[in-house]
Structures are given as structure tokens and as C-alpha cells.
Amino acid sequence: MPVSAAARPSVPAPRPASLAPVTAATLTETYQANRANAAEAARMAADHGDTGRAATDRSMAGPSRQFLAFDGRGPGQAVEVLGDLVKADRIAVLVPGSDTSLDTYDRFRRAATALHDSTGPGTAVIAWLGYETPGTISTTVLTPDRAEEAAPHLRAFIRELRGLVGDSARLSLLCHSYGSVVCGRAASGLDVDDIALVGSPGTGADNAAALHTPARVWAARGADDWVALVPHARADLLGTTLGFGTDPVSRSFGAQVFDAGPGGHSDYFTPGTPSLTNLTRIVRGDTEEVTGA
């Protein structure tokens, strides 16, 4: 599965494992190779004195972890599977927002774990940290640049995933915060059944139809999510695009809006919340049970 990261000298790590295309027959070998890479990354980080990254990498090298891709260099990237990917008939791919890296990966994985626990047997969840996310407090987070770099990798990943699991599996793309900008850039012609945008600052598209996707497009925002205060506009300034356009939960965007409850920006995958309940229904295909905002 394609994944890359720019090296950051302060966090040394080996290059990603060189692997053949993933198939059902090579999946176990892929998991083993990426665990071995994470173990070597942990050793290198420890030798460098970065105990925090070493602990993270060591945890990722654990025997129960299942990575389709792992890159410990720089901020790091990882694509982790929760569940049995080959036997699953429902698969959800989570795309994270800003400030997500190997150093904050546990937070992202908790969201994926909560979704996997709530969807039950027959479902696999993939935590796709396949791009270098922007910082929340940065100028980068105001532009689509990182999303444009990430989108080809997400499209390639979904294409290879579809080839692995076949046409009968139901695929859902769940996109949080800046991750919804990535999904917006990647959406055109993407072979998924549902795209859910949560806590989204916008996708860069004027409306859901402009995403040019055959998928059903969903959107939600918690009542206490600060992203509601972000201006939903887009402008070009000295050759740079700032902002992401129409609010995905607005009537004019045209997504199917669902209830996310009273939560804040980091609460969409919290167990027991309306947002996780509705995301679970979307992933399962129980769309008639999804409750509106």
C-alpha cells in the first residue's frame, strides 16, 4: 500500500519495508514485515535518545498489530487494520485531521478502536495515517496543499484495497476535520459506498455534487465543535488558496446531515455518543436508521 514520509533528521528510522502488492495470501507477511520495521525504528529512536518515539514504535511492533504500511521517519505514517480484513464484508477507512502523527497516534487509534468495537463482527476498520497532516496552529492548515499531496495516495490505497477485498465488500470513508479536505480532493470516482465528513472545515467543493463521487455523502458537526466558527469561504491570495468553501452541514452543500449530539471537535468517536452511533449505522449499511440533526 502506498505510503511515504519526508525524513526528519531528529527522528531516525529505517526506510519502509519493500513489499510486494498486498494480496490475501501475502497479508500475514505484510503485517510481519511492518512490525519488524517498527521494531527497528524503536531501536533507532532509543539509540538517538528519543524515548517517547521509541515507546510508540515498540508498541506498534507488538505481535497483535496489523499494519499495511509503516514509516517511522519524520512525523511518521502508518496504515493499521483492526479486525480480519479478508473476511470482513464491511470496511471503514478513517482519515485523520491536523496534528496527527506517530507521536499522537494513540489518540487516532482510540477512535478507530471505538468504531471497530461498536460495529461488531464482520467489520474491519483501517486507521489511514497515509499523509503528513498540517499543524492545527499553522498557515498550512488553512490551505489545501497537504490535501492535494495526500489525495493521490488515498485514491491509490482505496483502489488497492478494493482489489484485495473484492466488489462485494461495503467500503465507507470517514473523514475528520482536515481529513475531510483530503477526502474531498480524493473523492472523484472513488469506489466507496459512503463518505462521512465530521467536524469538517469544508472540502474545497461548492456542494456534494461537485465531489463527483458515486458514494452517498454524509456530514455532521457536534454542537460544541469550534470548527463552526471557521469562515466557510475560499479565496485566492497571491497564488495561494485559503479556506475550503461551503459548510458541509449547510443545506446548500447537499450532504445527508446526521446527528452528532452535543460533542466537541474531538468527540465524534466517543463511545455512547450520537455521532458514533450514527457512524456505526453508516458503516454497517443500516442507513435508514441514521438519525438526522
MARDREN-584933 format. One record per atom (N, C-alpha, C, O, CB): y, z, x. Coordinates in steps of 0.2 Angstrom, whole numbers, padded with zeros to 4 digits, always signed. Glycine has a CB too. Layout:
BEGIN
YZX...
END
This chain:
BEGIN
-0006+0000+0004+0000+0000+0000+0006+0000+0004+0007+0004+0009+0000+0006-0005+0011-0004+0003+0017-0005+0007+0021+0001+0007+0023+0004+0002+0021-0011+0006+0023+0004+0013+0027+0010+0013+0030+0010+0020+0026+0009+0025+0024+0016+0011+0037+0011+0021+0039+0011+0028+0045+0016+0028+0047+0018+0023+0042+0004+0030+0047+0018+0034+0052+0023+0035+0056+0021+0042+0052+0020+0047+0050+0030+0034+0062+0022+0042+0066+0022+0048+0064+0028+0052+0065+0033+0050+0073+0020+0047+0063+0027+0059+0062+0033+0063+0068+0037+0064+0073+0035+0065+0059+0031+0070+0067+0044+0064+0072+0048+0065+0070+0053+0071+0065+0056+0071+0074+0053+0059+0073+0052+0077+0070+0055+0083+0069+0062+0083+0065+0065+0086+0075+0053+0089+0073+0066+0078+0072+0073+0078+0065+0075+0075+0063+0081+0075+0078+0076+0074+0062+0070+0071+0056+0072+0068+0050+0067+0071+0049+0062+0067+0056+0072+0060+0047+0068+0076+0042+0063+0079+0036+0063+0075+0034+0069+0072+0041+0065+0086+0033+0058+0074+0027+0057+0071+0024+0050+0073+0027+0046+0075+0028+0057+0063+0017+0049+0072+0014+0043+0073+0016+0038+0068+0018+0039+0063+0006+0044+0073+0015+0032+0070+0016+0026+0065+0011+0027+0060+0005+0030+0061+0015+0019+0069+0012+0024+0054+0007+0024+0049+0001+0021+0051+0000+0016+0055+0010+0021+0042-0005+0023+0048-0011+0021+0049-0012+0013+0047-0009+0011+0042-0017+0024+0045-0015+0009+0051-0015+0002+0050-0022+0001+0045-0027+0002+0048-0016-0002+0056-0021-0001+0039-0026-0001+0034-0027-0007+0031-0022-0011+0030-0026+0005+0029-0033-0009+0029-0035-0015+0025-0032-0014+0018-0031-0008+0016-0042-0017+0025-0031-0019+0014-0029-0018+0007-0034-0013+0004-0040-0014+0004-0029-0025+0004-0031-0009+0000-0035-0004-0004-0039-0007-0010-0036-0011-0014-0030+0001-0007-0045-0006-0010-0050-0008-0015-0054-0001-0017-0053+0004-0014-0055-0013-0013-0057-0002-0022-0062+0004-0025-0066+0006-0019-0068+0012-0018-0065+0002-0031-0069+0001-0015-0074+0003-0010-0070+0006-0004-0074+0010+0000-0077-0004-0008-0064+0005-0003-0061+0007+0003-0056+0013+0002-0053+0016+0006-0057+0002+0007-0056+0015-0004-0051+0021-0006-0052+0027-0003-0048+0030+0000-0052+0022-0014-0059+0029-0002-0060+0035+0002-0058+0035+0009-0055+0040+0012-0068+0037+0001-0059+0029+0012-0057+0028+0019-0050+0028+0020-0047+0031+0025-0060+0021+0021-0046+0026+0015-0039+0026+0015-0036+0033+0015-0032+0035+0018-0036+0022+0009-0039+0037+0010-0037+0044+0010-0039+0048+0016-0034+0051+0019-0041+0047+0004-0044+0046+0019-0046+0050+0026-0041+0048+0031-0039+0052+0035-0053+0048+0027-0040+0041+0032-0035+0039+0037-0028+0042+0036-0025+0044+0041-0035+0031+0037-0026+0043+0030-0019+0045+0029-0019+0053+0030-0014+0056+0033-0017+0044+0022-0024+0056+0029-0025+0063+0030-0025+0064+0038-0022+0069+0041-0031+0067+0027-0029+0060+0042-0029+0061+0049-0022+0059+0052-0020+0062+0057-0034+0056+0052-0018+0055+0049-0011+0053+0051-0007+0059+0050-0003+0061+0054-0009+0047+0048-0008+0062+0044-0003+0068+0043-0005+0074+0048-0001+0078+0050-0005+0071+0036-0011+0075+0049-0013+0080+0054-0010+0079+0061-0008+0083+0064-0021+0080+0055-0010+0072+0063-0007+0071+0070+0000+0072+0069+0003+0074+0074-0009+0063+0072+0003+0070+0064+0011+0071+0063+0012+0079+0063+0017+0081+0066+0013+0069+0056+0008+0083+0060+0009+0090+0061+0008+0093+0068+0012+0097+0070+0003+0094+0056+0004+0090+0072+0003+0092+0079+0010+0090+0083+0012+0094+0087-0003+0089+0082+0012+0084+0081+0018+0082+0085+0024+0085+0083+0028+0087+0087+0019+0074+0084+0025+0087+0077+0030+0091+0074+0030+0098+0077+0035+0101+0079+0031+0091+0067+0024+0101+0078+0024+0108+0080+0025+0108+0088+0029+0112+0090+0017+0110+0079+0023+0103+0091+0025+0102+0099+0032+0101+0100+0035+0103+0105+0021+0096+0102+0036+0098+0095+0043+0097+0095+0047+0103+0093+0053+0103+0094+0045+0091+0091+0043+0108+0090+0047+0114+0088+0049+0114+0081+0053+0119+0079+0052+0116+0092+0047+0109+0077+0049+0108+0070+0044+0112+0066+0039+0108+0063+0051+0101+0068+0044+0118+0065+0038+0122+0062+0038+0120+0054+0033+0120+0051+0039+0129+0063+0044+0119+0051+0044+0118+0044+0041+0111+0043+0036+0111+0038+0051+0117+0042+0042+0106+0046+0039+0099+0045+0032+0100+0047+0027+0097+0044+0043+0094+0049+0030+0103+0052+0023+0104+0054+0019+0107+0049+0013+0105+0047+0023+0108+0061+0022+0112+0045+0018+0115+0040+0017+0111+0034+0012+0111+0031+0022+0122+0038+0022+0107+0033+0022+0102+0027+0016+0097+0029+0012+0095+0024+0029+0098+0026+0017+0094+0035+0012+0089+0037+0005+0092+0037+0000+0088+0035+0013+0086+0044+0004+0098+0039-0003+0101+0039-0005+0102+0032-0011+0101+0031-0002+0108+0043-0001+0104+0027-0003+0104+0021-0005+0098+0018-0010+0097+0014+0002+0107+0016-0002+0092+0020-0004+0086+0017-0010+0083+0020-0013+0079+0018+0002+0081+0019-0012+0086+0026-0018+0084+0029-0024+0088+0026-0030+0087+0028-0018+0085+0036-0023+0092+0021-0029+0096+0018-0034+0091+0015-0032+0086+0013-0026+0100+0013-0040+0094+0015-0046+0089+0013-0046+0087+0005-0049+0082+0004-0052+0093+0014-0042+0090+0001-0041+0088-0006-0036+0083-0007-0035+0081-0013-0040+0094-0010-0032+0082-0002-0026+0077-0003-0028+0070-0003-0032+0068+0001-0020+0079+0002-0025+0066-0007-0027+0059-0008-0020+0055-0007-0016+0054-0012-0030+0058-0015-0019+0052-0001-0013+0048+0000-0015+0040+0001-0020+0039+0005-0010+0050+0006-0012+0036-0003-0012+0029-0002-0008+0027+0004-0010+0022+0007-0010+0025-0009-0003+0031+0005+0001+0029+0011+0004+0036+0013+0006+0040+0009+0007+0024+0009+0005+0036+0020+0009+0042+0023+0013+0040+0029+0010+0036+0033+0004+0048+0025+0019+0042+0030+0023+0040+0035+0027+0046+0037+0032+0048+0033+0028+0034+0034+0025+0050+0042+0029+0056+0044+0035+0055+0048+0038+0060+0050+0024+0061+0047+0037+0049+0050+0043+0048+0054+0049+0049+0050+0050+0048+0044+0043+0041+0057+0055+0052+0053+0061+0052+0050+0061+0057+0044+0057+0062+0044+0064+0046+0048+0064+0055+0038+0064+0059+0032+0057+0059+0029+0055+0063+0025+0069+0057+0027+0053+0053+0031+0046+0053+0028+0045+0050+0022+0050+0050+0017+0043+0060+0028+0039+0047+0021+0037+0044+0014+0030+0045+0013+0026+0046+0018+0039+0036+0015+0028+0045+0007+0021+0047+0005+0020+0044-0002+0024+0044-0006+0020+0054+0006+0014+0042-0003+0011+0040-0010+0005+0043-0011+0000+0042-0008+0010+0032-0010+0005+0048-0015+0000+0053-0017-0003+0052-0024+0000+0051-0028+0002+0060-0015-0010+0052-0024-0014+0051-0030-0016+0058-0032-0019+0062-0028-0019+0046-0030-0015+0060-0039-0018+0066-0042-0023+0063-0047-0021+0060-0052-0012+0071-0045-0029+0065-0046-0034+0063-0051-0038+0057-0048-0038+0055-0042-0031+0060-0057-0043+0054-0052-0048+0049-0050-0045+0042-0052-0045+0040-0057-0055+0050-0053-0042+0039-0047-0038+0033-0048-0043+0027-0051-0041+0023-0055-0035+0030-0042-0049+0027-0048-0054+0022-0050-0056+0022-0057-0057+0018-0061-0060+0021-0045-0057+0029-0059-0060+0030-0066-0054+0031-0071-0056+0031-0077-0064+0036-0066-0048+0032-0069-0043+0033-0074-0042+0027-0078-0041+0021-0076-0036+0035-0070-0040+0028-0085-0038+0022-0089-0031+0023-0091-0028+0019-0094-0042+0022-0095-0028+0028-0089-0020+0029-0089-0018+0031-0083-0020+0036-0080-0019+0034-0095-0013+0028-0080-0010+0030-0074-0002+0030-0074+0001+0025-0077-0012+0024-0068+0001+0035-0072+0008+0036-0072+0010+0036-0065+0007+0039-0060+0010+0043-0075+0016+0032-0063+0019+0032-0057+0026+0035-0057+0030+0033-0061+0019+0025-0054+0027+0041-0053+0033+0044-0053+0037+0042-0047+0035+0042-0042+0032+0052-0053+0044+0040-0049+0048+0038-0044+0054+0043-0044+0057+0044-0049+0051+0031-0046+0055+0046-0038+0060+0052-0037+0067+0050-0036+0068+0044-0034+0058+0057-0032+0071+0054-0037+0078+0053-0036+0081+0056-0029+0077+0056-0024+0082+0056-0041+0087+0057-0029+0090+0059-0022+0087+0065-0019+0084+0069-0023+0098+0059-0023+0088+0066-0013+0086+0072-0009+0079+0073-0009+0077+0079-0009+0090+0078-0012+0075+0068-0010+0068+0069-0010+0065+0066-0003+0066+0060-0002+0064+0065-0016+0062+0070+0001+0059+0068+0007+0053+0072+0008+0051+0076+0004+0064+0069+0013+0050+0072+0014+0044+0076+0016+0046+0083+0016+0042+0088+0014+0041+0074+0022+0052+0085+0018+0055+0092+0018+0056+0095+0011+0056+0101+0011+0061+0092+0022+0056+0091+0006+0057+0093-0001+0051+0091-0005+0052+0091-0011+0064+0091-0004+0046+0088-0002+0041+0085-0006+0037+0090-0011+0035+0087-0016+0036+0082-0001+0036+0096-0009+0033+0101-0014+0036+0101-0020+0032+0101-0025+0033+0108-0011+0043+0100-0021+0046+0100-0027+0044+0094-0031+0043+0095-0037+0054+0100-0026+0044+0088-0028+0042+0082-0031+0035+0083-0033+0033+0080-0039+0043+0076-0027+0030+0085-0029+0023+0086-0031+0022+0090-0037+0017+0089-0041+0019+0088-0025+0026+0096-0037+0025+0100-0043+0026+0096-0050+0023+0098-0054+0030+0106-0043+0031+0092-0050+0032+0088-0056+0026+0084-0057+0024+0083-0063+0039+0083-0055+0024+0080-0052+0018+0076-0053+0012+0080-0055+0008+0078-0060+0016+0072-0047+0011+0086-0053+0005+0091-0054+0006+0093-0062+0001+0093-0065+0005+0097-0050+0012+0095-0064+0013+0097-0071+0011+0091-0075+0008+0092-0081+0020+0099-0072+0013+0085-0074+0012+0079-0078+0004+0078-0078+0001+0077-0084+0015+0073-0076+0001+0079-0072-0006+0077-0072-0010+0083-0076-0015+0081-0080-0009+0077-0065-0008+0089-0076-0011+0094-0079-0010+0093-0087-0015+0095-0091-0008+0101-0077-0005+0091-0089-0003+0090-0096-0006+0084-0099-0008+0084-0105+0004+0090-0097-0008+0079-0095-0011+0073-0098-0018+0073-0099-0021+0069-0103-0009+0067-0094-0022+0077-0095-0029+0079-0096-0033+0073-0093-0031+0069-0089-0030+0079-0103-0040+0074-0095-0045+0069-0092-0043+0062-0093-0040+0060-0098-0052+0071-0094-0045+0058-0088-0044+0050-0089-0037+0048-0087-0036+0042-0088-0045+0049-0096-0033+0052-0084-0027+0051-0082-0026+0052-0074-0028+0057-0072-0021+0054-0086-0023+0047-0071-0021+0049-0064-0013+0048-0063-0010+0044-0067-0024+0043-0059-0011+0052-0059-0003+0052-0058-0002+0051-0051-0005+0054-0046+0000+0059-0060+0003+0046-0049+0004+0044-0042+0012+0047-0041+0016+0044-0044+0003+0037-0041+0012+0051-0036+0019+0053-0034+0021+0048-0028+0019+0048-0023+0019+0060-0031+0026+0043-0030+0028+0037-0026+0034+0039-0022+0040+0038-0025+0028+0031-0030+0034+0042-0016+0040+0043-0012+0039+0037-0007+0038+0038-0001+0040+0050-0009+0041+0031-0010+0040+0025-0006+0046+0022-0003+0047+0016-0001+0036+0020-0010+0052+0026-0003+0058+0024-0001+0062+0030+0002+0061+0036+0001+0062+0020-0006+0067+0028+0006+0072+0033+0009+0077+0035+0003+0081+0031+0002+0075+0031+0016+0077+0040+0000+0081+0042-0005+0088+0044-0002+0089+0046+0003+0078+0048-0009+0093+0043-0006+0100+0045-0004+0101+0052-0005+0097+0056-0008+0106+0041-0008+0106+0055-0001+0108+0062-0002+0112+0063-0009+0116+0058-0010+0112+0065+0004+0111+0068-0012+0115+0069-0018+0122+0070-0017+0126+0067-0021+0113+0076-0022+0124+0073-0011+0131+0073-0009+0132+0068-0004+0132+0070+0002+0133+0080-0007+0133+0062-0006+0134+0056-0001+0137+0051-0005+0137+0050-0011+0127+0055+0003+0140+0046-0001+0143+0040-0004+0137+0035-0006+0137+0031-0010+0148+0036+0001+0131+0036-0002+0125+0031-0003+0123+0032-0010+0121+0027-0013+0120+0033+0002+0123+0038-0013+0120+0039-0020+0125+0036-0025+0122+0035-0031+0120+0047-0021+0131+0033-0024+0135+0030-0028+0134+0023-0029+0137+0019-0033+0142+0032-0027+0130+0020-0024+0129+0013-0023+0121+0011-0025+0117+0015-0024+0131+0010-0016+0120+0005-0026+0113+0003-0027+0109+0001-0021+0104-0002-0021+0113-0003-0032+0112+0002-0015+0110-0001-0009+0102+0002-0008+0098-0002-0006+0114+0001-0003+0101+0008-0008+0095+0011-0007+0090+0008-0012+0084+0007-0010+0095+0019-0007+0092+0008-0018+0088+0005-0023+0086-0002-0022+0080-0004-0023+0091+0006-0030+0090-0006-0020+0089-0013-0018+0084-0014-0012+0080-0018-0012+0095-0017-0017+0084-0009-0008+0079-0009-0002+0072-0007-0005+0067-0009-0002+0082-0005+0004+0072-0002-0009+0066+0001-0012+0063-0004-0017+0056-0004-0017+0067+0007-0015+0066-0008-0021+0063-0011-0026+0058-0016-0024+0053-0016-0028+0069-0015-0030+0058-0020-0019+0053-0024-0017+0046-0020-0015+0041-0023-0017+0055-0029-0011+0047-0015-0012+0041-0010-0011+0038-0008-0017+0032-0007-0018+0043-0005-0006+0042-0006-0022+0039-0003-0028+0036-0009-0032+0030-0008-0035+0045+0000-0033+0039-0015-0032+0036-0021-0035+0029-0022-0032+0024-0023-0036+0040-0027-0035+0029-0022-0025+0023-0024-0022+0017-0018-0023+0011-0020-0024+0024-0024-0014+0020-0012-0023+0015-0007-0025+0012-0007-0032+0006-0007-0032+0018+0000-0024+0016-0009-0037+0013-0010-0044+0008-0016-0044+0003-0015-0047+0019-0010-0049+0010-0021-0040+0006-0027-0040-0001-0025-0037-0006-0027-0040+0009-0033-0037-0001-0022-0032-0007-0020-0028-0011-0015-0033-0017-0015-0033-0006-0017-0021-0007-0010-0036-0011-0005-0040-0014-0008-0046-0020-0007-0048-0006+0000-0042-0011-0013-0049-0014-0017-0055-0020-0020-0052-0025-0021-0056-0009-0022-0058-0020-0023-0046-0026-0027-0044-0032-0022-0042-0037-0024-0043-0024-0030-0037-0030-0016-0041-0035-0011-0039-0038-0008-0046-0044-0007-0046-0032-0005-0036-0034-0007-0051-0037-0003-0057-0038-0008-0063-0042-0006-0067-0032+0002-0059-0036-0014-0062-0038-0019-0067-0033-0019-0073-0028-0015-0073-0045-0018-0070-0034-0024-0077-0029-0026-0083-0030-0021-0088-0025-0020-0092-0030-0032-0085-0035-0017-0089-0036-0013-0095-0033-0006-0094-0032-0003-0099-0044-0012-0096-0031-0004-0088-0028+0002-0087-0021+0002-0090-0017-0003-0089-0028+0004-0080-0019+0008-0093-0012+0008-0095-0008+0011-0090-0009+0017-0087-0012+0013-0102-0002+0008-0088+0002+0010-0082+0009+0012-0085+0012+0008-0089+0003+0004-0077+0011+0018-0083+0018+0020-0085+0022+0021-0079+0019+0024-0074+0018+0026-0090+0028+0020-0079+0033+0021-0073+0038+0026-0076+0042+0024-0080+0036+0014-0071+0038+0032-0073+0043+0037-0074+0048+0038-0069+0046+0040-0063+0039+0044-0076+0054+0037-0070+0059+0037-0065+0064+0042-0067+0068+0042-0072+0062+0029-0066+0065+0046-0061+0070+0052-0062+0076+0050-0058+0076+0048-0052+0067+0058-0060+0082+0052-0061+0089+0052-0058+0090+0045-0054+0089+0040-0057+0089+0057-0053+0091+0045-0047+0092+0039-0044+0086+0034-0044+0086+0028-0043+0094+0040-0037+0080+0038-0045+0074+0034-0046+0074+0029-0051+0071+0023-0051+0068+0038-0047+0079+0030-0056+0079+0025-0062+0083+0019-0060+0082+0014-0062+0083+0028-0068+0087+0020-0054+0091+0014-0052+0086+0010-0048+0086+0003-0048+0097+0016-0047+0081+0013-0044+0076+0009-0041+0072+0005-0046+0070-0001-0045+0071+0014-0037+0070+0009-0052+0066+0006-0057+0069+0000-0060+0066-0005-0062+0063+0011-0062+0076+0001-0061+0080-0004-0064+0080-0011-0060+0079-0016-0062+0087-0002-0065+0080-0010-0053+0080-0015-0049+0073-0019-0048+0073-0025-0047+0082-0013-0042+0068-0015-0049+0061-0017-0049+0058-0020-0055+0053-0023-0055+0057-0012-0046+0062-0019-0061+0058-0019-0067+0057-0027-0069+0052-0028-0073+0063-0017-0072+0060-0031-0067+0059-0038-0069+0052-0041-0068+0050-0041-0063+0064-0043-0066+0049-0042-0074+0042-0045-0074+0037-0040-0072+0031-0042-0071+0042-0050-0070+0039-0033-0071+0034-0029-0068+0028-0027-0073+0030-0027-0079+0038-0022-0067+0022-0027-0071+0016-0027-0075+0015-0020-0077+0010-0017-0074+0010-0030-0072+0019-0016-0081+0018-0010-0083+0019-0010-0091+0022-0014-0094+0023-0005-0080+0016-0004-0094+0017-0004-0101+0023+0000-0104+0026-0002-0109+0011+0000-0104+0025+0005-0100+0031+0009-0102+0035+0010-0095+0032+0011-0090+0029+0015-0105+0042+0011-0096+0046+0013-0091+0050+0018-0094+0054+0017-0099+0051+0007-0088+0050+0024-0092+0054+0030-0094+0059+0032-0089+0058+0033-0084+0049+0036-0096+0065+0032-0092+0071+0034-0087+0073+0041-0089+0076+0042-0095+0077+0029-0088+0073+0046-0085+0075+0053-0087+0081+0055-0082+0080+0054-0076+0069+0058-0086+0086+0058-0084+0091+0060-0080+0095+0055-0076+0097+0055-0071+0089+0066-0075+0095+0049-0080+0097+0043-0076+0105+0042-0076+0108+0043-0081+0094+0037-0080+0108+0040-0070+0115+0039-0070+0116+0032-0072+0122+0029-0072+0117+0040-0063+0111+0028-0074+0112+0021-0076+0107+0017-0072+0104+0020-0067+0119+0018-0074+0105+0011-0073+0100+0007-0070+0104+0001-0066+0100-0003-0063+0095+0004-0075+0110+0000-0067+0113-0006-0065+0113-0012-0070+0116-0017-0069+0110-0009-0058+0109-0011-0075+0109-0016-0081+0113-0014-0086+0114-0008-0088+0102-0017-0083+0116-0019-0090+0120-0018-0096+0116-0015-0102+0119-0011-0106+0124-0024-0098+0110-0017-0102+0106-0015-0108+0099-0016-0106+0097-0019-0100+0108-0019-0114+0094-0013-0110+0087-0014-0108+0084-0021-0108+0080-0022-0104+0083-0010-0114+0087-0025-0112+0085-0032-0112+0086-0035-0105+0083-0040-0103+0088-0036-0117+0092-0033-0102+0094-0036-0095+0089-0034-0090+0090-0036-0084+0101-0034-0094+0085-0029-0091+0080-0027-0086+0074-0032-0085+0071-0033-0080+0077-0020-0088+0074-0037-0090+0069-0042-0090+0062-0040-0089+0058-0043-0085+0071-0047-0085+0060-0035-0093+0053-0032-0092+0050-0032-0099+0053-0031-0104+0054-0025-0090+0043-0034-0099+0039-0034-0105+0038-0026-0107+0035-0025-0113+0033-0038-0104+0039-0022-0103+0037-0015-0104+0042-0012-0110+0048-0014-0111+0038-0010-0098+0039-0007-0113+0044-0003-0118+0048+0002-0114+0045+0005-0109+0039+0001-0123+0055+0002-0115+0059+0006-0111+0061+0012-0115+0064+0011-0120+0065+0002-0109+0060+0018-0112+0062+0024-0114+0068+0027-0110+0069+0026-0104+0056+0029-0115+0071+0032-0113+0076+0036-0110+0077+0043-0113+0077+0043-0119+0083+0032-0110+0079+0047-0109+0080+0054-0111+0085+0058-0106+0085+0056-0100+0074+0058-0112+0089+0062-0109+0093+0067-0105+0093+0074-0108+0095+0075-0114+0100+0064-0104+0092+0079-0104+0092+0086-0106+0099+0088-0108+0104+0085-0105+0089+0090-0101+0100+0092-0112+0107+0094-0115+0111+0097-0109+0117+0097-0110+0106+0099-0120+0108+0100-0104+0111+0104-0099+0111+0100-0092+0112+0103-0087+0108+0111-0098+0110+0093-0093+0109+0089-0087+0116+0087-0085+0120+0084-0088+0105+0083-0088+0118+0089-0078+0125+0087-0076+0126+0079-0075+0132+0077-0075+0126+0090-0069+0121+0075-0075+0122+0068-0075+0126+0065-0081+0128+0060-0080+0115+0065-0074+0126+0069-0086+0130+0067-0092+0137+0066-0090+0141+0062-0093+0129+0072-0098+0140+0070-0085+0146+0069-0083+0148+0064-0078+0154+0063-0076+0148+0076-0079+0143+0060-0076+0144+0055-0071+0147+0049-0075+0144+0047-0080+0137+0053-0068+0152+0046-0073+0155+0040-0076+0150+0034-0077+0148+0032-0071+0162+0037-0073+0149+0032-0083+0144+0026-0083+0148+0020-0083+0149+0017-0088+0140+0027-0090+0149+0018-0077+0153+0012-0076+0151+0009-0070+0147+0012-0066+0161+0013-0076+0153+0002-0068+0151-0001-0062+0157-0005-0060+0160-0009-0064+0145-0006-0063+0158-0005-0054+0164-0008-0051+0163-0011-0044+0159-0008-0040+0171-0004-0051+0166-0016-0042+0165-0019-0035+0172-0017-0032+0177-0019-0034+0164-0027-0035+0171-0014-0026+0176-0012-0022+0175-0014-0015+0171-0011-0011+0178-0004-0022+0179-0019-0012+0179-0021-0005+0172-0023-0004+0169-0022+0002+0181-0016-0001+0169-0027-0008+0162-0029-0007+0156-0025-0008+0150-0026-0007+0161-0032+0000+0158-0018-0011+0153-0013-0012+0153-0012-0019+0158-0011-0022+0154-0007-0008+0147-0012-0022+0146-0010-0029+0146-0002-0030+0141+0001-0027+0140-0013-0033+0150+0000-0034+0150+0008-0036+0148+0009-0043+0151+0006-0047+0157+0011-0034+0143+0013-0044+0141+0015-0051+0136+0011-0054+0134+0006-0050+0147+0014-0056+0133+0013-0059+0127+0010-0062+0127+0007-0069+0122+0006-0072+0121+0014-0061+0133+0007-0072+0134+0004-0078+0132+0008-0084+0132+0014-0084+0130-0002-0078+0129+0005-0089+0128+0008-0096+0124+0014-0096+0119+0014-0092+0126+0003-0101+0126+0019-0099+0121+0025-0100+0115+0023-0104+0115+0021-0109+0125+0031-0104+0109+0025-0101+0103+0023-0104+0101+0026-0110+0097+0024-0114+0097+0024-0099+0104+0032-0112+0103+0035-0118+0108+0033-0123+0108+0036-0129+0103+0043-0117+0113+0029-0122+0118+0026-0127+0114+0021-0131+0110+0018-0130+0124+0023-0123+0117+0021-0137+0115+0016-0142+0115+0009-0140+0111+0005-0141+0118+0017-0149+0120+0007-0136+0122+0001-0134+0116-0002-0128+0115-0008-0128+0129+0000-0131+0113+0003-0125+0109+0001-0120+0102-0001-0123+0099-0006-0121+0107+0007-0115+0100+0002-0128+0094-0001-0132+0088+0002-0130+0083-0001-0132+0094-0008-0132+0087+0007-0126+0081+0010-0125+0079+0015-0131+0083+0016-0135+0081+0014-0118+0072+0016-0131+0070+0021-0136+0071+0028-0133+0068+0030-0128+0062+0020-0137+0076+0032-0136+0078+0038-0134+0073+0044-0136+0072+0044-0142+0085+0040-0136+0071+0048-0132+0067+0053-0134+0070+0060-0132+0074+0061-0128+0060+0053-0131+0067+0065-0136+0070+0072-0135+0068+0075-0128+0062+0075-0126+0067+0077-0141+0073+0077-0124+0072+0081-0118+0073+0088-0118+0073+0092-0113+0076+0078-0113+0075+0091-0124+0077+0098-0125+0083+0100-0121+0087+0096-0120+0071+0102-0123+0084+0107-0120+0090+0109-0118+0090+0109-0110+0095+0112-0107+0091+0116-0120+0085+0107-0107+0085+0107-0099+0090+0104-0095+0094+0100-0098+0078+0105-0097+0090+0106-0089+0095+0103-0084+0092+0097-0080+0086+0094-0082+0097+0108-0079+0095+0095-0075+0093+0089-0071+0086+0090-0068+0083+0084-0067+0098+0087-0066+0084+0095-0066+0078+0096-0063+0072+0099-0067+0067+0101-0065+0078+0101-0057+0073+0099-0074+0068+0102-0078+0064+0097-0082+0060+0100-0087+0072+0106-0083+0064+0091-0081+0061+0086-0085+0053+0087-0085+0049+0085-0090+0062+0079-0083+0050+0089-0080+0043+0090-0079+0041+0098-0079+0036+0099-0077+0041+0087-0073+0045+0102-0082+0044+0109-0083+0039+0110-0088+0040+0108-0094+0050+0113-0084+0033+0113-0087+0028+0114-0092+0031+0118-0099+0035+0122-0098+0022+0119-0090+0029+0115-0104+0031+0118-0111+0038+0115-0113+0040+0117-0119+0032+0125-0110+0041+0111-0110+0047+0108-0112+0046+0102-0116+0041+0098-0116+0052+0106-0106+0051+0100-0121+0050+0094-0125+0050+0088-0121+0046+0083-0122+0056+0094-0130+0053+0088-0115+0053+0082-0111+0046+0081-0108+0044+0075-0108+0058+0083-0105+0043+0086-0105+0036+0085-0103+0031+0083-0108+0027+0079-0107+0034+0091-0099+0032+0086-0114+0028+0084-0120+0028+0077-0122+0023+0074-0123+0030+0089-0126+0035+0075-0122+0036+0068-0124+0033+0063-0118+0031+0057-0120+0043+0066-0126+0035+0065-0112+0032+0060-0106+0025+0060-0106+0022+0055-0105+0035+0063-0100+0021+0065-0108+0014+0066-0108+0012+0061-0114+0007+0057-0113+0012+0073-0110+0015+0061-0120+0013+0056-0125+0014+0049-0123+0010+0045-0125+0017+0058-0131+0019+0048-0119+0021+0041-0117+0015+0039-0112+0012+0033-0113+0028+0040-0114+0013+0043-0108+0008+0041-0103+0001+0040-0106-0002+0035-0105+0008+0046-0098+0000+0044-0111-0006+0044-0115-0007+0038-0119-0012+0036-0122-0008+0050-0119-0001+0035-0121-0001+0029-0126+0000+0032-0133+0000+0028-0138-0007+0025-0125+0001+0038-0134+0002+0041-0141+0010+0041-0142+0013+0045-0144+0000+0049-0141+0012+0034-0142+0020+0033-0143+0022+0035-0150+0028+0036-0151+0021+0026-0141+0018+0034-0155+0020+0036-0162+0021+0043-0163+0025+0045-0167+0015+0034-0167+0019+0048-0158+0020+0055-0158+0026+0057-0154+0028+0063-0154+0014+0059-0156+0030+0052-0151+0035+0054-0147+0041+0056-0151+0043+0052-0156+0037+0048-0142+0044+0062-0150+0050+0064-0154+0057+0062-0152+0058+0062-0146+0050+0072-0155+0061+0060-0156+0067+0057-0154+0072+0062-0153+0072+0068-0154+0070+0053-0160+0078+0060-0149+0083+0065-0148+0087+0067-0154+0092+0071-0153+0088+0062-0142
END
